[in-house]
Amino acid sequence: MSETIGFGTRLTRRKPVEMLVSDTAGADAEHGHLKRGITLFQLIMFGVGSTIGTGIFFVLAETVPKAGPAVIVSFAIAGVVAGLTALCYAEMASMIPVSGSSYSYAYATLGEGVAYFVAACLILEYGISAAAVAVGWSGYLNKVFEIVFGSGLPASLSAAPLVSDGESLGFGGEGVINLPAAILVFLCCLLLIRGSRESARVNAIMVLIKMGVLAMFILIAVTGFSASNLQPFAPQGFAGVSMAAGTIFFTYVGLDAVSTAGEEVENPRRNLPLAIITALIIVTSLYVLVALTALGVQPASEFKGQEAGLATILENLTGSSWPALVLAVGAIISVFSVTLVVLYGQTRILFAMSRDGMLPEVFHRVNPRSQSPVACTVVVAIFVGAIAAFVPDAILWDLTSMGTLVAFAVVSTGVIILRYTRPDMTRGFKVPLFPVLPILSILSCIYLISRLNPAVFELFGIWLAIAAVFYFAYSARNSRLERLGALGSKPASGS
């Protein structure tokens, strides 16, 4: 039957919601299923852990030069857009509590072609953001070495050989390999192989440490706050503010990471929406408070190119090294948790795609002892570790934002579609003011995409072209719906 199915039908066929949910019981004896063992608190910590460490510890050095002190507004704008999307994620996650996140949601609502496109965005989003965060972690590790030992690692071992000016990427960097960044990725890989419950426990502890360290920064920084440092507030006008908001948005990948745990969280229809919304409130509040106090202590002109920025601010303010050391160590712990959760999300996206036949079966194999996808985790670690070791973070932030924004827009679209096509489905949470809020979420995502660096669109286009070749060469012909001869458009509307 597969020979008679055209590309148009393949692109538009949908996977029934019931099939998505039933898959959580395990496809077969060989591949098994993921184990439910993540509590609500641990899931909230997943969301906070995969979000806070990125935006606050590194991204100020990239965004303050664009927006000036008005980067505070940029954080608020990104938070509002993320909030609109979080409500849509909460509804979708309460309906379809499975691995795969926005990929699975798109498969049920918009068809296989859009779902695969979203998956390509998610792979980019998770892989690139994990690499970018690992690169930033290397900078804070160097700061600790400087404080404790008097000097950091040599540039040849702590910097990438590639360099970016925002428009192009080429050789000419200071280093040969960013070794600490690569080591971080593989340490996270080892922990993930042990299983999701163990990873969630370690992550929860690291997130509590992170929040304590940021609270310490706010309390110390407020003692040196000077309103004069906030002037001029927006030197590049709203254009700079919106550009910074587009860059910052990648830090909200944690919302998507929460929904990738749909098959491993206890009572998912209740806990997924609660975790997503609670994590967003915690994250946005800390972002704005830390950014405000940091800008009140240090002039905006000094942020550009600053490594381990928050630690340096404390060191300059207090004239003592111990606050900077505590914060730098806290950042090291913090960013470990970010990388851990983002890599977790990446492996669960690939797991869901493999179960649907979009990727080879190796990504779907589960270790019988830990009930985690070990082979998939190792492949992801190799891929992300290579990017972290050889590519600078300057070009990585915006690429991650592109993938995140596209995925978020698709989820919001899916909420609208399912409200009209499947009004009978059980929903643990409903987006209020429907359809106004989902539409605002979509428009906001499109606007922030339009403000990203032109070079990002070029690299994004190349990535999607590669993904399209793989889809038509492998995925479309090996799709589970293809093998079953099932057209998602038919059962999706009934059962």
C-alpha positions in Angstrom: 0.0 0.0 0.0 2.9 2.3 0.7 3.8 2.6 -3.0 0.4 4.2 -3.7 0.7 6.9 -1.0 1.9 10.2 -2.5 4.1 12.8 -0.8 1.1 15.1 -0.2 -0.7 12.5 1.8 2.5 11.6 3.7 3.0 15.2 4.7 -0.6 15.7 5.9 -1.3 12.4 7.6 -1.8 12.8 11.4 -1.1 10.4 14.2 -4.3 9.9 16.3 -4.1 11.3 19.8 -5.2 7.9 21.2 -2.2 6.2 19.5 0.2 8.8 20.9 -1.1 8.2 24.4 -1.3 4.4 24.1 2.4 4.3 22.9 3.4 5.3 26.5 2.6 1.7 27.5 5.6 0.5 25.4 5.8 -0.5 21.8 7.2 -3.9 22.3 9.2 -6.1 24.7 12.5 -5.1 23.1 12.1 -1.4 23.3 10.0 -1.3 26.5 8.8 2.0 27.8 10.0 4.9 30.0 9.4 4.7 33.7 7.1 7.1 35.6 9.0 8.4 38.6 9.3 12.2 38.4 7.3 14.1 41.0 5.7 17.6 40.6 8.5 19.3 42.6 11.2 17.6 40.5 9.4 18.6 37.3 9.2 22.2 38.4 12.9 22.0 39.1 13.4 20.6 35.6 11.8 23.7 34.2 13.7 26.1 36.4 16.9 24.2 36.1 16.9 24.2 32.3 16.0 27.9 32.1 17.6 30.1 34.8 21.2 29.2 34.3 21.4 30.2 30.6 19.7 33.6 30.6 21.2 35.1 33.7 24.7 33.8 33.9 25.8 34.4 30.3 23.3 36.2 28.1 23.7 39.7 29.6 27.1 40.0 27.9 25.3 39.4 24.5 22.1 41.4 25.1 23.1 44.5 27.1 25.2 45.8 24.2 22.0 45.6 22.0 19.5 47.1 24.4 21.4 48.9 27.1 19.8 49.0 30.6 16.4 48.4 28.7 17.4 44.8 28.5 15.2 44.6 31.7 12.3 45.3 29.4 13.6 42.7 26.9 13.5 40.1 29.7 9.9 41.1 30.5 8.9 41.0 26.8 10.4 37.5 26.4 8.6 36.5 29.7 5.2 37.7 28.4 5.6 35.8 25.1 6.8 32.7 27.0 3.8 33.1 29.4 1.3 33.1 26.5 3.0 30.0 25.1 3.2 28.4 28.5 -0.6 28.4 28.8 -0.8 26.7 25.4 1.8 24.1 26.4 -0.1 23.5 29.6 -3.3 22.6 27.7 -1.5 20.4 25.2 0.5 18.6 27.8 -2.6 17.9 29.9 -4.2 16.4 26.8 -1.2 14.5 25.3 1.2 13.6 28.2 3.9 11.9 26.1 7.5 12.3 25.2 8.2 14.4 22.1 6.7 17.7 23.3 5.7 20.0 20.4 6.8 17.4 17.9 4.1 15.0 19.2 1.6 17.8 19.5 2.1 18.8 15.9 1.9 15.2 14.7 -1.6 15.0 16.2 -2.8 18.3 14.9 -0.9 19.5 11.8 0.3 16.4 10.2 3.6 14.5 9.7 5.3 17.1 7.5 4.8 19.9 10.0 5.7 17.6 12.9 9.0 16.6 11.2 9.7 20.3 10.6 9.1 21.0 14.2 11.3 18.1 15.3 14.1 19.5 13.2 13.7 22.8 15.0 13.7 21.0 18.4 16.8 19.1 17.6 18.5 22.3 16.7 17.0 24.1 19.7 18.2 21.5 22.2 21.5 20.5 20.7 22.7 24.1 20.1 21.5 25.4 23.4 23.2 22.6 25.3 26.4 23.4 23.5 26.1 27.1 24.1 25.4 26.6 27.8 28.4 24.3 28.0 30.6 27.0 26.5 29.4 29.5 29.1 30.1 27.0 31.8 33.7 26.8 30.7 34.0 30.6 31.3 32.8 30.3 34.9 35.1 27.3 35.5 38.0 29.5 34.3 36.9 32.2 36.8 37.1 29.7 39.7 40.5 28.7 38.6 41.6 32.3 38.4 40.4 33.0 41.9 41.6 29.8 43.5 44.9 29.2 41.6 45.7 32.7 40.3 45.3 31.7 36.6 42.8 30.0 34.4 43.2 27.3 31.8 45.3 28.2 28.7 43.2 29.5 25.8 44.2 26.6 23.6 42.2 24.3 25.9 39.3 26.6 26.9 38.4 28.3 23.6 37.0 27.3 20.2 39.1 27.2 17.1 36.2 28.8 15.1 35.1 32.4 15.5 32.0 34.3 14.5 31.4 38.0 13.9 27.6 37.5 13.8 27.6 37.4 10.0 29.9 34.5 9.2 31.7 31.6 10.8 35.3 30.6 10.2 38.6 29.5 11.7 40.7 32.1 13.6 39.7 31.5 17.2 42.1 31.6 20.1 41.9 28.0 21.0 42.3 24.4 19.7 39.4 22.9 21.7 37.1 24.0 24.5 37.8 21.0 26.6 35.8 21.9 29.8 32.7 22.4 27.7 33.1 18.9 26.1 33.8 17.3 29.5 30.6 18.9 30.9 28.5 17.3 28.1 29.8 13.8 28.7 29.4 14.1 32.5 25.7 14.9 32.0 25.6 12.0 29.6 26.8 9.6 32.2 24.2 10.8 34.7 21.3 10.5 32.2 22.3 7.0 31.4 21.6 6.1 35.0 18.0 7.0 34.5 15.5 9.9 34.7 14.7 9.5 38.4 18.3 9.8 39.5 18.8 12.7 37.1 15.8 14.5 38.5 16.9 14.2 42.1 20.4 15.5 41.3 18.9 18.3 39.2 16.5 19.4 42.0 19.4 19.7 44.4 21.5 21.8 42.0 18.5 24.1 41.2 18.0 24.9 44.9 21.7 25.8 45.1 21.4 27.9 42.0 18.4 29.9 43.4 20.3 30.5 46.7 23.3 31.8 44.8 21.2 34.2 42.7 19.4 35.4 45.9 22.9 36.1 47.3 23.8 38.1 44.2 20.6 40.2 44.5 21.1 41.0 48.2 24.8 42.0 47.7 24.3 43.9 44.4 21.4 46.0 45.8 23.8 47.6 48.3 25.8 49.1 45.4 22.8 50.0 43.3 23.0 53.4 41.5 20.1 54.6 39.3 22.6 56.6 37.2 23.9 53.4 35.7 20.5 52.9 34.1 21.0 56.0 31.9 20.7 56.2 28.9 18.0 53.6 29.3 17.5 52.5 25.7 20.3 53.9 23.6 19.2 51.9 20.5 15.5 52.4 21.0 12.9 49.7 20.8 14.7 48.1 17.9 17.6 47.2 20.3 15.1 46.1 23.0 13.3 43.7 20.6 16.5 42.3 19.2 17.7 41.5 22.7 14.3 39.9 23.5 14.7 37.6 20.5 18.1 36.5 21.7 16.9 36.1 25.3 13.9 33.9 24.3 16.1 30.8 23.9 16.4 30.7 27.7 12.8 29.7 27.9 13.5 26.3 26.3 12.9 25.0 29.8 9.2 25.2 29.2 9.5 22.7 26.3 11.9 20.6 28.3 9.2 20.1 31.0 6.7 18.7 28.4 9.3 16.2 27.1 8.9 14.4 30.5 5.3 13.6 29.8 5.9 9.8 29.9 8.0 9.9 33.0 6.1 12.2 35.4 3.6 11.0 37.9 -0.1 12.1 37.3 0.9 14.0 34.1 -2.5 15.6 33.3 -2.3 17.5 36.6 1.4 17.9 37.1 2.5 19.0 33.6 0.4 22.2 33.5 1.3 23.1 37.1 5.0 22.6 36.6 5.1 24.6 33.3 3.3 27.6 34.8 5.0 27.5 38.2 8.5 27.3 36.5 7.7 30.3 34.3 6.7 32.5 37.3 9.9 31.6 39.2 12.2 32.0 36.2 10.8 35.4 35.0 10.9 36.9 38.5 14.5 35.9 39.0 15.5 37.1 35.5 14.2 40.6 36.0 15.5 41.0 39.6 19.0 39.8 38.7 19.2 41.9 35.5 18.0 45.0 37.3 20.5 44.7 40.2 23.4 43.8 37.8 22.7 46.9 35.7 22.3 49.1 38.7 25.8 48.1 39.9 27.8 48.0 36.6 27.5 50.5 33.7 26.0 49.0 30.5 29.2 49.7 28.5 31.2 47.2 30.6 29.0 44.1 29.8 30.2 43.5 26.3 32.4 40.5 26.0 32.5 40.0 29.8 33.0 36.4 30.9 31.6 35.1 34.2 29.8 38.5 34.3 27.9 38.2 37.6 30.9 36.9 39.5 33.0 39.8 38.1 30.4 42.3 39.2 30.4 41.0 42.7 34.2 41.0 42.8 34.4 44.6 41.6 31.7 45.7 44.0 32.9 44.1 47.2 36.6 44.2 46.5 36.7 40.7 47.8 37.1 37.4 46.0 34.9 35.2 48.2 31.4 36.4 46.9 32.7 36.0 43.3 34.0 32.6 44.2 30.7 31.5 45.7 28.7 32.8 42.7 31.1 31.2 40.2 30.9 27.8 41.9 27.1 28.3 42.1 27.1 29.0 38.3 29.2 25.9 37.6 26.6 23.8 39.5 23.7 25.8 37.9 24.9 25.3 34.4 25.5 21.6 35.0 21.8 21.3 35.7 20.8 23.3 32.6 22.9 21.1 30.4 21.6 18.0 32.1 17.9 18.9 31.5 18.4 20.2 27.9 20.3 17.0 26.9 17.4 15.0 28.6 14.9 16.9 26.4 16.9 16.2 23.3 17.1 12.5 23.9 13.3 12.3 24.5 12.5 14.1 21.3 14.7 11.6 19.4 13.1 8.7 21.3 9.6 9.8 20.2 10.7 10.3 16.6 12.3 6.8 16.5 9.2 5.2 17.9 7.3 6.8 15.1 9.8 5.4 12.5 11.2 8.9 11.7 14.7 7.8 12.9 16.5 4.5 13.1 15.4 2.2 15.9 18.7 2.6 17.9 17.2 5.9 19.2 14.3 4.0 20.6 16.1 1.2 22.4 15.7 1.3 26.2 18.1 -0.2 28.7 16.1 -2.8 30.7 17.8 -1.9 34.0 17.7 1.9 34.0 14.8 2.1 31.5 16.5 5.0 29.7 17.5 5.3 26.0 21.2 4.7 26.5 22.3 4.6 22.8 20.3 7.7 22.0 21.9 9.5 25.0 25.5 8.6 23.8 24.8 9.8 20.2 23.4 13.1 21.5 26.4 13.6 23.8 28.9 13.1 20.9 27.0 15.5 18.7 26.6 18.2 21.3 30.0 17.7 22.8 31.6 18.3 19.3 29.7 21.6 18.9 30.6 22.8 22.4 34.3 21.9 21.8 34.8 23.7 18.5 32.1 26.4 17.9 31.9 29.8 19.7 28.8 30.7 21.6 28.2 34.0 19.8 26.3 32.4 16.9 24.6 29.7 19.0 22.3 31.9 21.1 20.1 33.2 18.2 20.0 29.8 16.5 18.5 28.3 19.6 16.0 31.1 19.8 14.9 30.4 16.2 14.2 26.8 17.0 12.4 27.6 20.3 10.2 30.3 18.7 9.1 28.1 15.8 8.2 25.2 18.1 6.3 27.5 20.5 4.3 29.0 17.6 3.3 25.5 16.4 2.1 24.5 19.9 -0.1 27.5 20.1 -1.5 26.7 16.6 -2.1 23.1 17.7 -4.2 24.3 20.7 -6.5 26.2 18.4 -6.9 23.3 16.0 -7.7 20.7 18.7 -10.2 23.0 20.4 -12.3 22.8 17.2 -11.5 19.3 15.9 -11.4 17.4 19.3 -13.6 19.4 21.7 -14.5 16.1 23.4 -11.0 15.4 24.6 -10.2 15.4 28.4 -8.2 18.6 29.3 -6.6 19.0 32.6 -6.1 22.7 31.8 -7.7 25.1 29.3 -6.1 28.3 27.9 -8.2 31.2 29.1 -9.5 33.9 26.7 -9.5 31.4 23.8 -8.7 32.0 21.0 -7.2 35.5 21.8 -4.2 34.3 23.9 -3.1 31.5 21.5 -3.3 34.0 18.5 -1.3 36.6 20.5 1.3 33.9 21.3 1.7 33.0 17.6 2.0 36.7 16.5 4.5 37.4 19.3 6.7 34.5 18.3 6.6 35.6 14.6 7.6 39.1 15.6 10.6 38.0 17.7 11.7 35.7 14.9 11.8 38.7 12.6 14.2 40.5 14.9 16.9 37.7 14.9 20.3 38.1 13.1 20.1 37.6 9.3 22.9 35.0 9.5 20.7 32.9 11.7 18.1 32.6 8.9 20.8 31.4 6.5 22.1 28.7 8.9 18.5 27.7 9.8 17.6 27.3 6.1 20.6 25.0 5.5 19.7 22.9 8.5 16.1 22.6 7.3 17.2 21.6 3.8 19.4 18.8 5.3 16.4 17.7 7.4 14.1 17.7 4.3 16.5 15.4 2.4 16.5 12.9 5.3 12.7 13.0 5.6 12.1 12.1 1.9 15.0 9.6 1.8 14.2 7.8 5.0 11.6 9.1 7.4 8.6 9.2 5.0 9.1 5.6 3.9 9.8 4.2 7.4 7.1 6.1 9.3 5.0 4.0 11.6 1.9 5.2 9.9 3.3 4.2 6.6 4.0 0.7 7.8 0.6 0.3 9.4 -1.1 1.8 6.4 -2.9 4.2 8.8 -3.9 7.7 7.6 -3.8 9.9 10.7 -6.4 12.3 9.2 -9.1 9.6 9.5 -8.8 8.3 13.0 -7.7 11.7 14.3 -11.2 13.0 13.9 -13.0 10.1 15.3 -10.8 7.7 17.2 
